[in-house]
Amino acid sequence: MNRSFSIFSAVLLITIASAGNAMAYVDPGSGSLILQMLIAGVVGALFYFRKAFHSLCSLFRRKDKDDPQNNSK
């Protein structure tokens, strides 16, 4: 597996290093779509990590005796 990763890395590096000019452009529709996908990815990651952060913090949070949500009667 290590050898195949090395070969893949070498081929990828050669491909990227030998790329020429594309003579293309990004029209405003494509640019706004790319920007929208980036913003959606960032917002989605923030919501995911917020939930993971809160669940991690709840493991270390001290439970109060006076809190009505923590009564298990």
Secondary structure, DSSP 8 states (H G I E B T S, - for coil): -HHHHHHHHHHHHHHHHT---------HHHHHHHHHHHHHHHHHHHHHHHHHHHHHHHHH----SS-GGG---
